[in-house]
Amino acid sequence: IILSFIPGTVLEIFVKAGQVVKKGEILMILDAMKMQNKLKSSMDGRIKSIAVAKGAKVSKGTVLVELE
């Protein structure tokens, strides 16, 4: 599970459910405090689900992506 580490807005989502990703691959960009944070996969796996949409405002600890 990838969680939001800071409150912000989802600017871009680069993956789709079912997609296979490698460790370190960029999954999405979270805009927080005028900085664009690239959220990367913490492991090799498959995207189980994406819990947010582009433009969504998230708080710290929000589930963004589930990996399996």
N, C-alpha and C positions, 0 to 999 in steps of 0.2 A: 504494500500500500504506500502510495506517495501522498504525504500530507503537506498542506500549506504551512511553511515555517514562519510566515509573516502575513499580516492582512494585506490584501491587494486586489487587483483586477486581472482576470485572465485575458491576455492580449491575443494569444495565438495558440492553437493546438495543432501539433504536427503528426499525431498518431490517430488511429481508428481502432475500435474494438476488434479483437481477433488478430491484430498485427503483431508480428514477431519483432522484438527489439533486442538490442545488445546493450550490455552495461555501458553507461556513459553517453548513450544516445539521447539527444534533446527531445523531450516529450512535449513541453509547452513553455510559454513565456509568461511570467507573472510580473506585472508592473506594480511596484511597491515603493513608496517614497521617491517617486520620479526615477527609479532605477529599474531596468528591465532584467529580471532574474531568470536565467535559463534553468529550468528544472530538468534534471537528467535521470535516466533510469539507473536504479541502484543495483540492478542485476540483469542477466540475460533472462528473457522470458517472453510471455505473450500478454498483450493487453486484455485483461478480463472485462474491464468496464471503465468508462470515463464518466466521472460523477459531476462534472461541471461543463458549462458551455462557454464559448467565446464571449467575452464581455461580462461574465459573471463576477460579482464582487464577493470575495471570500474572506473569512476571518482566519486567524491563526488556528491550526489544527484541523481545518476542513479537509476531508478526503477529496483528492483530486483525481487520482488514477489508481485502479487496482491491477496488480500484476499477478500472473500465475506461472 
